[in-house]
């Protein structure tokens, strides 16, 4: 993984606002939620993802730390899928009034295993930056 690729993914996330977090429970049943912010941290190969965490995502990430984060520009059909493992979970304890307190604001520190190119047109699932 190149640091430049991660920085490009973060820039795209801020430009488009389209970021999804995929998780799975202990049986492999998947769940997807939308995230609100992606940030590079000082240590290479890690980033922080912030979002309103629903009960299913909270349950899944507590059991299975392996996640997929997708950033995508649907107009250009350009994006990234970041595969990684959660290393730290933090939150401020605030709950969303929109859903009767069932969602909690969370921040995940994720260690990157690899970054793949992502698009809806045919693609090879190759790592970004690898020819």
N, C-alpha and C positions, 0 to 999 in steps of 0.2 A: 504494500500500500504506500502510495506517495502522499506526502503532506499536501502537496499542491492539489491533488484530486479531492481530498477532504475539504480543503478551503473552497474549491469550486462547488462542491455539493452544498456547503453552508451558504455560499452566495446565492445559489439557485433556490434554496429553501427560503431565504429571505425575500427573494424577488417574486416567487410564485405563491408562497404561503401554503404549498401543497406538500405536506409531510405526513406519512403514515407509519405507525408502529405495529408490526405484526408479532404476535406472541402465540404460544401454544401451551396447553396444559400437559399434565403428566401422561395423558393418553395420546397426545399429538393433535388434539382438536384445536384448530387455529382460531384466532380472534384478531381483528384489526381495529385500531382506533386512530384518530387524528391527533397530531401533535402541534404545538404552537411555536416552539422555538428550538433551534439547533445552534450549538456554539462549540467552537474549538477550545480545548483546554490546553494548558501549558505543556502537558506531557504528550509526546507524539503518540499516535495510534489510539487516542481516546477523544471522545467528545461528550458533551452534555446535551440531553434532550429534555425539554420541559413540556408538560401537558396536563390536562385535567384527566386524572386517572379514574376510569370506571371500575366497578367491582370485578369484572371478568379479567381485565388487564392486570389489576392488582393481584388477583388470585393466581393467574398464569405466571407472572414474573416472579412471584414468591416461590413457585415450584420449579420453574424452568427458566434459567437466566439467559438462554439463547434467544436472540431477537433479530428481526429484520426491520430496517428503517428504509422507507422509500421516499425519495424526493423526485418530483417529476414536473416538467413544464409541458403541459398538454398541447400548447400551440406549436412548439418546436419539436415535440415528441423526443425530448432529451431528458435523461435523468440518471439517477444512481440508486442502487440498492446496497445498503451497508449491512453486512452480516457481522454480528458481534455478540458479546457476552456482558451482561450487567455486572458491574463491579461495585456500585454503590447506589443506594436509593435514599433520597432525601425529600423533604416536603415541609411546607410551612403550616400544615394542619388546617388551612382554610378549606371550606367546602363550598361547592357551587350552589347558590340559591335556586338556580334554574331546575335542578333535579332533586329537590328536597334533601340536600346534603349527602347524596350518594356518591358524588364524585369529589375527589380530593386532589389538590394541586400537588404534583410530584415532579421530581427531577431525577433523571437516571444518568449515571456516569457509565458509559459503554466503551469497552475495549474492542477495537475493530479487529476482526479476523480477516475480512477482505471487503473490497468495494467493487461491485459489478456495475456494468452499464445497464440502464433500464430504459425500455421504450415499448410501445404497444406494437410497433411493426416488427417483422421477423428480426431476431437477434440471436447471438450465440452464448449469452451468459458468461462472457469472458470478463476478466478483471479489467476495470478501467485503467488506462495508462499502459496496458499490455497489448502489443500488436500481434 
